[in-house]
Every structure is written in C-alpha cells, then in structure tokens.
Amino acid sequence: MNREKYTYEGSKWHWRWNVIHDVPSLIEVFGGKDAFVKELEYFFDNDLYTAGNQIDLQAPFLFNMAGSPWLTQKWVRKILTNRSSRNTELTVFFAEPIFDRVYKTTPDGYLEEMDDDYGCMSGWYAMAAMGLYQMCPGNPVYQLTAPVFDEVTINLDRAFYNGKKFVIKAENLSSENIYIQSATLNGKPFNRSNITHEEITNGGKLVYQMGSVPNKNWGI
C-alpha cells in the first residue's frame, strides 16, 4: 500500500471513495448499492480507513447514501469512541502500526499520526459527535448519524437567524444503544438520514429514539 505511485497523502484504498461531488455515480460505478456497501464494509472491517488525513473522512457517512444508514451509525460511533489500528501511508514513520484511540481526552488529543490541517480533524469530530456531516462543500445537506451526546443545542447566529436554536436529542442513548430506531422533527415523524441546512436554520428539535439493534428500515 505504501509503494503505490501517483497517490498523495493516501493510498488507492482511500482515494477510491473521494468522489464527494457525485456519490450516486460512484455507487453506480461499483455496480449498485449492494456492491458498494459490500466494498465499503470490507474497507472498514479490514482497518483500511484512516482518520489521520482528509482523503476518506467522508467514508463512514457514505453508507447513508447507499441505503444502509445503520452502518454509518455503527462506524461513526466506533471512530469517535473506540481504539483502532491505523495502517496508513503515515505509519512508514513508525516502527509498528499504531493502535490507539483516534480522538482522545488527553493533552495530546489525537492519534500520533493525526494531521489536523486548519482544524479539519477536530472539526470532523465536533460535527460527527453532534451527528452531522456535510458530504460536499457547497451542497447544503448534512448526513445524519446518532450523536454521542444525549442532547445538543446549536445556537444559531442572531444576526442571520434571529437567535433561533436547533436541538438534537437522543433518547435512551447509551454505549449499547447506538442505533436510531425512529425520529421526529418538530414533533412529526422523520425518516431520512439527511437534513438540509434550511431545516436546521429554521430552528426546531430533532429527536431520536435509540436502541441496541439496528433498525434497517429507518432513514433509507
């Protein structure tokens, strides 16, 4: 993997997912959603994902767009909270592959190889921990996953949004209950794994009911 030519700061395993401007066409090239999800699961199951650089940060949220949002919920939670091995292009600088928490609550803060250009990795953590991720800059849509907090309040800018608030609440959330069972947006049933910028800036409340078993009918 480290000897591949004509790739920069990532291997071909990482770059193959970097078509953030046209994910539907990427899925089609793989042969459809089932084939795409199978390849993406292989990528994560074999520790090929790297949170240490920008190239594949979007990868865990691609499950949402391929009709398998429960896998986004599974892998984002693991990345945020679990230890994992890091077999990446940067490990050539270390004697052994790194096995540690990617994001840590210690003074060093990150896995040793992390490359936090302009706060990119910390920004990814902050958004993903709230359960949000914008797949492509300029497209005002956020992919959704379960937050790691029971409740998050986004205080919207007073000058532009009249000081409105958007609340994300996860009921029955725990270390086992990581899967979204159902959701409501402003009291109405909500069955999408994405939300628009406008829906957030209008203010309101997104409430998840959480459980320990994936609900494969939610958000597809």
Secondary structure, DSSP 8 states (H G I E B T S, - for coil): -TT-SS--SS-HHHHTT--TT-HHHHHHHHTSHHHHHHHHHHHHHTT---SSSSTTTTGGGHHHHTT-HHHHHHHHHHHHHSEEEE-SGGGGGSSS-EEEESB-SSTT-B-TT---GGGHHHHHHHHHHHTEEESSTTS-EEEE---SSSEEEEE--HHHHTT-EEEEEEET--SS--EEEEEEETTEE---SEEEHHHHHT-EEEEEEEESS--TTTT-
